[in-house]
Amino acid sequence: TLRRHLEAMHKAQYHEWALADSFQSKLPRDVKKSKEEERNIREQQQTLDAHLRELPKPERVVSYSDAAYRRAAIQWIAATDQPISALEHPEYQKMIQIVARANKTVPIPDRKASRAEIIAQFHEQMNALKERLKVRTLRSLLAVTMLISVTLGCEGTCQYDCRRVASR
């Protein structure tokens, strides 16, 4: 056949022409070689090793018992260098009562979240304190002004009008 003749007599020229024209060689040995390469690729079993990763072991949740709670509380006291009376503190007991009502695991905030919450509560307390002091200051100013006007006997003749001060 013509392909066998080209392969036997004009192989170099044929390959040169096929490469220049981006043509896939149809010579019998080239076809056989490309089929073998395709079969080898298909026969190679693909692996998932590069995509697999080991899953972390799930944390074993210990069911509640009084003994387990006492053991954990004593370990917490020792590990954090807390006084034994820390377990009797009302805020600790309040925290335990809140957690006891949870029907699933309770997420424990990390340092960053705890810090942000402490700062937010601080600002809330400061704003509440400012409001309380603002009201007391106005009342105190009104009481002092009225006391001065009554003491001096200048109920309407003072240069400061008590009603004007009270409306501020």
N, CA, C and O of each residue as an XYZ file, in Angstrom:
672
protein
N       0.833     -1.189      0.000
C       0.000      0.000      0.000
C       0.869      1.241      0.000
O       2.080      1.178      0.213
N       0.221      2.375     -0.245
C       0.948      3.638     -0.340
C       1.580      4.017      0.997
O       2.701      4.525      1.022
N       0.893      3.782      2.092
C       1.429      4.165      3.402
C       2.671      3.352      3.728
O       3.641      3.882      4.270
N       2.642      2.079      3.401
C       3.823      1.254      3.663
C       4.999      1.702      2.788
O       6.144      1.713      3.238
N       4.708      2.068      1.547
C       5.752      2.572      0.665
C       6.351      3.865      1.223
O       7.571      4.020      1.268
N       5.468      4.810      1.657
C       5.965      6.073      2.240
C       6.802      5.794      3.479
O       7.834      6.431      3.693
N       6.365      4.858      4.284
C       7.096      4.528      5.504
C       8.459      3.918      5.164
O       9.452      4.206      5.833
N       8.507      3.103      4.158
C       9.768      2.423      3.800
C      10.719      3.332      3.046
O      11.924      3.296      3.296
N      10.208      4.151      2.122
C      11.082      4.902      1.237
C      11.179      6.405      1.543
O      12.207      7.018      1.258
N      10.157      6.991      2.100
C      10.136      8.458      2.261
C       9.715      8.876      3.694
O       9.038      9.887      3.883
N      10.112      8.115      4.639
C       9.677      8.330      6.021
C      10.079      9.719      6.540
O       9.240     10.422      7.103
N      11.315     10.117      6.365
C      11.802     11.410      6.871
C      11.053     12.565      6.214
O      10.646     13.507      6.893
N      10.870     12.495      4.901
C      10.154     13.565      4.189
C       8.688     13.616      4.624
O       8.119     14.696      4.789
N       8.083     12.439      4.808
C       6.675     12.388      5.242
C       6.524     13.024      6.625
O       5.618     13.830      6.835
N       7.392     12.675      7.557
C       7.330     13.248      8.921
C       7.559     14.763      8.886
O       6.911     15.508      9.621
N       8.467     15.206      8.042
C       8.739     16.636      7.894
C       7.484     17.357      7.390
O       7.107     18.409      7.905
N       6.843     16.761      6.363
C       5.605     17.359      5.821
C       4.479     17.350      6.870
O       3.772     18.347      7.017
N       4.310     16.250      7.592
C       3.244     16.125      8.597
C       3.447     17.139      9.726
O       2.486     17.736     10.211
N       4.679     17.327     10.134
C       4.985     18.284     11.202
C       4.726     19.706     10.743
O       4.177     20.507     11.500
N       5.113     20.040      9.503
C       4.925     21.392      8.970
C       3.444     21.729      8.823
O       3.050     22.875      9.040
N       2.618     20.746      8.456
C       1.192     21.002      8.246
C       0.342     20.619      9.455
O      -0.883     20.573      9.350
N       0.967     20.342     10.599
C       0.269     19.929     11.824
C      -0.666     18.752     11.528
O      -1.834     18.747     11.919
N      -0.119     17.764     10.832
C      -0.890     16.596     10.426
C      -0.420     15.408     11.241
O       0.779     15.183     11.408
N      -1.392     14.643     11.750
C      -1.042     13.454     12.517
C      -0.640     12.343     11.537
O      -1.361     12.045     10.584
N       0.503     11.752     11.790
C       1.034     10.725     10.891
C       0.107      9.516     10.826
O      -0.400      9.048     11.846
N      -0.106      9.017      9.601
C      -0.948      7.851      9.382
C      -0.128      6.637      8.918
O      -0.675      5.655      8.416
N       1.165      6.730      9.096
C       2.009      5.594      8.744
C       1.722      4.456      9.716
O       1.484      4.706     10.897
N       1.739      3.183      9.232
C       1.329      2.052     10.065
C       2.034      1.979     11.420
O       1.368      1.764     12.433
N       3.334      2.147     11.472
C       4.042      2.075     12.762
C       3.661      3.256     13.678
O       3.544      3.072     14.889
N       3.468      4.446     13.127
C       3.072      5.623     13.926
C       1.662      5.443     14.496
O       1.397      5.788     15.647
N       0.755      4.889     13.660
C      -0.618      4.645     14.126
C      -0.601      3.627     15.253
O      -1.264      3.813     16.274
N       0.175      2.524     15.065
C       0.273      1.483     16.093
C       0.843      2.069     17.398
O       0.368      1.762     18.491
N       1.871      2.918     17.255
C       2.511      3.529     18.427
C       1.534      4.456     19.172
O       1.494      4.441     20.403
N       0.752      5.257     18.443
C      -0.191      6.170     19.098
C      -1.323      5.400     19.777
O      -1.793      5.801     20.841
N      -1.772      4.272     19.155
C      -2.807      3.446     19.797
C      -2.286      2.825     21.089
O      -3.013      2.751     22.080
N      -1.037      2.382     21.082
C      -0.445      1.810     22.298
C      -0.341      2.869     23.404
O      -0.609      2.579     24.570
N       0.043      4.084     23.039
C       0.132      5.165     24.031
C      -1.234      5.469     24.627
O      -1.360      5.651     25.838
N      -2.267      5.524     23.770
C      -3.628      5.779     24.269
C      -4.079      4.654     25.192
O      -4.682      4.920     26.232
N      -3.799      3.403     24.833
C      -4.181      2.263     25.666
C      -3.446      2.314     27.006
O      -4.038      2.032     28.048
N      -2.174      2.667     26.984
C      -1.414      2.771     28.235
C      -1.997      3.853     29.148
O      -2.063      3.691     30.366
N      -2.412      4.947     28.535
C      -3.004      6.037     29.333
C      -4.315      5.566     29.953
O      -4.583      5.830     31.125
N      -5.143      4.856     29.151
C      -6.419      4.363     29.669
C      -6.220      3.301     30.740
O      -6.979      3.237     31.707
N      -5.201      2.471     30.569
C      -4.960      1.388     31.515
C      -4.386      1.880     32.831
O      -4.543      1.223     33.859
N      -3.741      2.994     32.812
C      -3.195      3.525     34.066
C      -4.367      3.949     34.933
O      -5.166      4.806     34.555
N      -4.450      3.350     36.072
C      -5.539      3.685     36.971
C      -5.256      5.046     37.599
O      -4.173      5.300     38.127
N      -6.238      5.887     37.526
C      -6.092      7.199     38.132
C      -6.180      7.051     39.654
O      -6.976      6.261     40.161
N      -5.377      7.799     40.360
C      -5.392      7.730     41.819
C      -5.929      9.025     42.391
O      -5.844     10.087     41.775
N      -6.469      8.911     43.553
C      -7.011     10.069     44.262
C      -6.079     10.548     45.364
O      -6.433     11.437     46.138
N      -4.900      9.967     45.437
C      -3.988     10.270     46.539
C      -3.729     11.762     46.702
O      -3.634     12.256     47.825
N      -3.617     12.470     45.607
C      -3.327     13.908     45.701
C      -4.519     14.686     46.250
O      -4.353     15.790     46.769
N      -5.711     14.122     46.140
C      -6.914     14.828     46.568
C      -7.396     14.420     47.950
O      -8.245     15.087     48.541
N      -6.863     13.343     48.454
C      -7.315     12.840     49.743
C      -6.579     13.511     50.883
O      -5.401     13.851     50.775
N      -7.291     13.691     51.966
C      -6.660     14.187     53.194
C      -7.324     13.488     54.364
O      -8.489     13.098     54.289
N      -6.598     13.338     55.414
C      -7.124     12.625     56.561
C      -8.059     13.534     57.343
O      -7.726     14.682     57.634
N      -9.224     13.013     57.677
C     -10.202     13.790     58.436
C      -9.800     13.803     59.903
O      -9.280     12.815     60.421
N     -10.044     14.929     60.570
C      -9.745     14.952     62.007
C     -10.706     14.036     62.753
O     -11.874     13.904     62.388
N     -10.202     13.421     63.780
C     -11.046     12.524     64.567
C     -12.055     13.361     65.346
O     -11.685     14.363     65.958
N     -13.327     12.959     65.330
C     -14.326     13.738     66.064
C     -14.068     13.668     67.565
O     -13.671     12.639     68.111
N     -14.309     14.803     68.202
C     -14.082     14.875     69.636
C     -15.159     14.060     70.347
O     -16.350     14.186     70.061
N     -14.718     13.240     71.259
C     -15.658     12.403     71.986
C     -16.274     13.235     73.099
O     -15.571     13.751     73.968
N     -17.599     13.359     73.062
C     -18.307     14.141     74.063
C     -18.626     13.241     75.247
O     -19.261     12.197     75.100
N     -18.176     13.665     76.420
C     -18.410     12.893     77.628
C     -19.807     13.216     78.127
O     -20.161     14.385     78.276
N     -20.601     12.188     78.384
C     -21.953     12.427     78.890
C     -21.864     12.962     80.320
O     -20.890     12.711     81.029
N     -22.879     13.691     80.723
C     -22.857     14.346     82.032
C     -23.024     13.338     83.153
O     -23.817     12.400     83.072
N     -22.248     13.567     84.200
C     -22.446     12.885     85.483
C     -21.876     13.822     86.542
O     -20.994     14.635     86.262
N     -22.389     13.697     87.751
C     -21.886     14.563     88.828
C     -20.398     14.353     89.059
O     -19.661     15.305     89.314
N     -19.965     13.115     88.969
C     -18.545     12.809     89.192
C     -17.687     13.425     88.089
O     -16.618     13.967     88.369
N     -18.148     13.348     86.831
C     -17.388     13.924     85.721
C     -17.311     15.446     85.865
O     -16.269     16.042     85.594
N     -18.424     16.085     86.296
C     -18.419     17.535     86.504
C     -17.436     17.914     87.611
O     -16.640     18.838     87.443
N     -17.489     17.199     88.752
C     -16.582     17.516     89.859
C     -15.122     17.361     89.428
O     -14.276     18.190     89.766
N     -14.833     16.283     88.674
C     -13.475     16.039     88.205
C     -13.023     17.175     87.276
O     -11.901     17.666     87.400
N     -13.883     17.588     86.355
C     -13.534     18.667     85.423
C     -13.363     19.994     86.162
O     -12.474     20.779     85.833
N     -14.219     20.245     87.165
C     -14.125     21.498     87.929
C     -12.809     21.559     88.707
O     -12.153     22.600     88.735
N     -12.424     20.456     89.334
C     -11.169     20.418     90.099
C      -9.978     20.576     89.147
O      -9.021     21.282     89.463
N     -10.037     19.928     87.998
C      -8.954     20.076     87.020
C      -8.855     21.521     86.526
O      -7.752     22.031     86.326
N     -10.009     22.187     86.326
C     -10.015     23.587     85.891
C      -9.391     24.478     86.957
O      -8.597     25.365     86.643
N      -9.752     24.241     88.221
C      -9.191     25.039     89.328
C      -7.674     24.873     89.360
O      -6.946     25.857     89.486
N      -7.197     23.648     89.247
C      -5.752     23.392     89.319
C      -5.029     23.960     88.099
O      -3.959     24.553     88.239
N      -5.598     23.788     86.905
C      -4.918     24.213     85.676
C      -4.859     25.723     85.538
O      -3.897     26.252     84.981
N      -5.877     26.436     86.040
C      -5.911     27.893     85.885
C      -5.512     28.632     87.151
O      -5.577     29.860     87.210
N      -5.099     27.879     88.163
C      -4.647     28.474     89.419
C      -5.730     29.362     90.038
O      -5.457     30.475     90.486
N      -6.948     28.852     90.054
C      -8.075     29.572     90.645
C      -8.199     29.188     92.114
O      -7.792     28.093     92.501
N      -8.754     30.075     92.935
C      -9.026     29.661     94.317
C     -10.197     28.673     94.321
O     -11.038     28.687     93.421
N     -10.238     27.830     95.329
C     -11.317     26.837     95.401
C     -12.669     27.521     95.493
O     -13.673     26.968     95.045
N     -12.708     28.693     96.055
C     -13.974     29.422     96.198
C     -14.519     29.923     94.858
O     -15.640     30.429     94.805
N     -13.754     29.793     93.784
C     -14.231     30.232     92.468
C     -15.481     29.481     92.057
O     -16.333     30.025     91.353
N     -15.601     28.215     92.496
C     -16.789     27.428     92.165
C     -18.037     27.961     92.862
O     -19.153     27.710     92.410
N     -17.857     28.691     93.955
C     -18.995     29.239     94.693
C     -19.388     30.628     94.202
O     -20.415     31.167     94.614
N     -18.579     31.205     93.329
C     -18.848     32.556     92.856
C     -20.163     32.582     92.067
O     -20.400     31.701     91.240
N     -21.026     33.591     92.317
C     -22.325     33.650     91.633
C     -22.215     33.711     90.110
O     -23.050     33.132     89.415
N     -21.206     34.397     89.578
C     -21.068     34.486     88.129
C     -20.682     33.138     87.516
O     -21.134     32.799     86.422
N     -19.851     32.376     88.217
C     -19.497     31.040     87.743
C     -20.736     30.151     87.744
O     -20.992     29.426     86.783
N     -21.500     30.212     88.830
C     -22.712     29.392     88.920
C     -23.727     29.809     87.858
O     -24.407     28.959     87.283
N     -23.832     31.108     87.598
C     -24.730     31.592     86.548
C     -24.307     31.040     85.185
O     -25.148     30.619     84.392
N     -22.996     31.047     84.920
C     -22.491     30.532     83.657
C     -22.811     29.042     83.513
O     -23.228     28.598     82.443
N     -22.620     28.278     84.575
C     -22.897     26.836     84.538
C     -24.387     26.596     84.313
O     -24.756     25.693     83.562
N     -25.244     27.384     84.947
C     -26.695     27.223     84.758
C     -27.102     27.525     83.318
O     -27.962     26.838     82.766
N     -26.502     28.532     82.708
C     -26.814     28.866     81.314
C     -26.379     27.731     80.390
O     -27.132     27.316     79.510
N     -25.168     27.234     80.594
C     -24.658     26.155     79.751
C     -25.460     24.869     79.947
O     -25.634     24.096     79.004
N     -25.942     24.640     81.155
C     -26.706     23.424     81.433
C     -28.012     23.382     80.638
O     -28.529     22.300     80.363
N     -28.548     24.542     80.267
C     -29.801     24.588     79.505
C     -29.587     24.358     78.013
O     -30.558     24.218     77.269
N     -28.347     24.316     77.565
C     -28.063     24.139     76.136
C     -28.433     22.711     75.712
O     -28.213     21.753     76.453
N     -28.998     22.593     74.512
C     -29.373     21.265     74.029
C     -28.359     20.709     73.035
O     -28.577     19.643     72.461
N     -27.252     21.419     72.828
C     -26.167     20.942     71.971
C     -24.863     21.460     72.548
O     -24.862     22.134     73.578
N     -23.753     21.152     71.893
C     -22.469     21.616     72.411
C     -22.406     23.142     72.365
O     -22.954     23.774     71.462
N     -21.750     23.698     73.321
C     -21.654     25.150     73.443
C     -20.317     25.597     72.857
O     -19.267     25.125     73.292
N     -20.340     26.506     71.868
C     -19.067     26.982     71.318
C     -18.353     27.878     72.329
O     -18.944     28.811     72.873
N     -17.109     27.592     72.568
C     -16.334     28.380     73.527
C     -15.581     29.443     72.752
O     -14.801     29.116     71.857
N     -15.801     30.723     73.081
C     -15.148     31.792     72.309
C     -13.638     31.784     72.525
O     -13.153     31.441     73.603
N     -12.903     32.168     71.481
C     -11.455     32.254     71.591
C     -11.075     33.601     72.202
O     -11.949     34.395     72.551
N      -9.790     33.855     72.329
C      -9.309     35.094     72.955
C      -9.815     36.336     72.238
O     -10.244     37.300     72.872
N      -9.762     36.303     70.905
C     -10.150     37.473     70.118
C     -11.627     37.809     70.329
O     -11.984     38.971     70.526
N     -12.479     36.788     70.286
C     -13.915     37.006     70.481
C     -14.205     37.459     71.910
O     -15.039     38.339     72.125
N     -13.522     36.861     72.885
C     -13.718     37.257     74.285
C     -13.299     38.708     74.502
O     -13.985     39.467     75.186
N     -12.176     39.078     73.916
C     -11.690     40.457     74.055
C     -12.697     41.441     73.459
O     -13.000     42.467     74.068
N     -13.211     41.131     72.279
C     -14.181     42.014     71.629
C     -15.450     42.146     72.473
O     -16.008     43.238     72.589
N     -15.903     41.044     73.060
C     -17.105     41.077     73.900
C     -16.875     41.895     75.172
O     -17.757     42.640     75.598
N     -15.703     41.759     75.773
C     -15.378     42.533     76.984
C     -15.369     44.027     76.662
O     -15.908     44.830     77.423
N     -14.763     44.397     75.548
C     -14.712     45.807     75.159
C     -16.117     46.339     74.877
O     -16.441     47.461     75.267
N     -16.954     45.545     74.205
C     -18.324     45.972     73.902
C     -19.121     46.173     75.190
O     -19.843     47.161     75.324
N     -18.994     45.241     76.139
C     -19.704     45.385     77.415
C     -19.184     46.586     78.194
O     -19.960     47.270     78.861
N     -17.886     46.852     78.119
C     -17.313     48.025     78.786
C     -17.934     49.301     78.236
O     -18.323     50.186     78.998
N     -18.030     49.396     76.894
C     -18.609     50.598     76.286
C     -20.091     50.748     76.661
O     -20.564     51.862     76.889
N     -20.810     49.642     76.722
C     -22.213     49.708     77.146
C     -22.326     50.247     78.573
O     -23.169     51.100     78.854
N     -21.480     49.751     79.464
C     -21.513     50.203     80.860
C     -21.134     51.686     80.968
O     -21.732     52.432     81.743
N     -20.138     52.098     80.184
C     -19.725     53.506     80.226
C     -20.837     54.422     79.717
O     -21.068     55.486     80.291
N     -21.520     54.027     78.658
C     -22.628     54.838     78.129
C     -23.773     54.910     79.127
O     -24.383     55.965     79.297
N     -24.070     53.798     79.787
C     -25.121     53.800     80.801
C     -24.732     54.703     81.975
O     -25.568     55.428     82.515
N     -23.469     54.650     82.358
C     -22.993     55.501     83.455
C     -23.065     56.979     83.066
O     -23.438     57.819     83.885
N     -22.713     57.294     81.832
C     -22.798     58.682     81.362
C     -24.232     59.185     81.420
O     -24.481     60.317     81.837
N     -25.175     58.349     81.002
C     -26.580     58.747     81.038
C     -27.039     58.990     82.469
O     -27.736     59.966     82.746
N     -26.648     58.098     83.376
C     -27.036     58.276     84.782
C     -26.437     59.542     85.363
O     -27.112     60.278     86.083
N     -25.165     59.804     85.055
C     -24.511     61.008     85.585
C     -25.085     62.268     84.951
O     -25.183     63.300     85.615
N     -25.455     62.204     83.712
C     -26.018     63.362     83.032
C     -27.332     63.775     83.703
O     -27.562     64.964     83.925
N     -28.176     62.827     84.021
C     -29.456     63.111     84.674
C     -29.214     63.650     86.067
O     -29.847     64.625     86.471
N     -28.311     63.034     86.807
C     -28.024     63.497     88.170
C     -27.424     64.894     88.160
O     -27.738     65.699     89.037
N     -26.572     65.201     87.196
C     -25.950     66.520     87.121
C     -27.003     67.591     86.877
O     -26.955     68.650     87.503
N     -27.937     67.344     85.993
C     -28.993     68.304     85.700
C     -29.874     68.517     86.925
O     -30.223     69.651     87.250
N     -30.233     67.435     87.602
C     -31.053     67.552     88.811
C     -30.305     68.315     89.898
O     -30.878     69.157     90.589
N     -29.007     68.008     90.040
C     -28.206     68.689     91.058
C     -28.103     70.172     90.744
O     -28.224     70.991     91.655
N     -27.884     70.548     89.491
C     -27.792     71.944     89.090
C     -29.106     72.672     89.372
O     -29.098     73.804     89.855
N     -30.214     72.034     89.078
C     -31.526     72.630     89.329
C     -31.755     72.823     90.829
O     -32.232     73.872     91.262
N     -31.410     71.795     91.620
C     -31.596     71.888     93.066
C     -30.731     72.992     93.661
O     -31.198     73.732     94.527
N     -29.490     73.119     93.222
C     -28.592     74.157     93.746
C     -29.100     75.534     93.359
O     -29.069     76.454     94.176
N     -29.571     75.693     92.119
C     -30.076     76.992     91.660
C     -31.298     77.407     92.457
O     -31.427     78.564     92.859
N     -32.193     76.456     92.684
C     -33.403     76.782     93.451
C     -33.049     77.116     94.899
O     -33.629     78.021     95.501
N     -32.086     76.369     95.447
C     -31.663     76.625     96.821
C     -31.069     78.019     96.950
O     -31.337     78.727     97.921
N     -30.264     78.411     95.971
C     -29.648     79.744     96.017
C     -30.722     80.818     95.915
O     -30.680     81.809     96.645
N     -31.690     80.630     95.011
C     -32.701     81.673     94.841
C     -33.595     81.781     96.065
O     -33.998     82.886     96.430
N     -33.917     80.666     96.708
C     -34.747     80.710     97.915
C     -33.964     81.314     99.067
O     -34.495     82.111     99.841
N     -32.693     80.928     99.177
C     -31.869     81.419    100.272
C     -31.660     82.920    100.166
O     -31.701     83.619    101.179
N     -31.439     83.421     98.976
C     -31.187     84.838     98.793
C     -32.478     85.649     98.747
O     -32.447     86.878     98.801
N     -33.609     84.960     98.647
C     -34.875     85.653     98.612
C     -35.114     86.393     97.311
O     -35.821     87.401     97.310
N     -34.570     85.948     96.244
C     -34.741     86.629     94.968
C     -35.436     85.690     93.991
O     -34.900     85.352     92.936
N     -36.622     85.284     94.361
C     -37.316     84.241     93.607
C     -37.491     84.597     92.138
O     -37.334     83.705     91.304
N     -37.793     85.781     91.774
C     -37.966     86.115     90.376
C     -36.984     87.151     89.891
O     -36.906     87.435     88.696
N     -36.223     87.725     90.828
C     -35.348     88.826     90.459
C     -33.920     88.396     90.146
O     -33.101     89.229     89.756
N     -33.607     87.120     90.308
C     -32.262     86.626     90.008
C     -32.001     86.724     88.517
O     -32.935     86.705     87.714
N     -30.724     86.831     88.144
C     -30.416     86.882     86.726
C     -30.561     85.511     86.081
O     -30.661     85.421     84.857
N     -30.577     84.428     86.879
C     -30.802     83.078     86.367
C     -32.220     82.650     86.667
O     -32.662     82.723     87.813
N     -32.919     82.216     85.679
C     -34.290     81.747     85.843
C     -34.233     80.237     86.009
O     -33.652     79.542     85.176
N     -34.831     79.725     87.076
C     -34.765     78.295     87.369
C     -35.428     77.460     86.266
O     -34.975     76.360     85.949
N     -36.498     77.997     85.692
C     -37.182     77.242     84.627
C     -36.268     77.108     83.401
O     -36.282     76.086     82.716
N     -35.490     78.136     83.140
C     -34.576     78.084     81.995
C     -33.486     77.032     82.230
O     -33.109     76.322     81.298
N     -32.980     76.923     83.454
C     -31.968     75.941     83.788
C     -32.544     74.529     83.691
O     -31.872     73.617     83.211
N     -33.785     74.347     84.145
C     -34.404     73.038     84.157
C     -34.689     72.539     82.749
O     -34.748     71.330     82.524
N     -34.865     73.435     81.811
C     -35.198     73.011     80.451
C     -33.961     72.610     79.635
O     -34.102     72.117     78.516
N     -32.777     72.812     80.167
C     -31.544     72.457     79.447
C     -31.353     70.978     79.373
O     -30.368     70.510     78.802
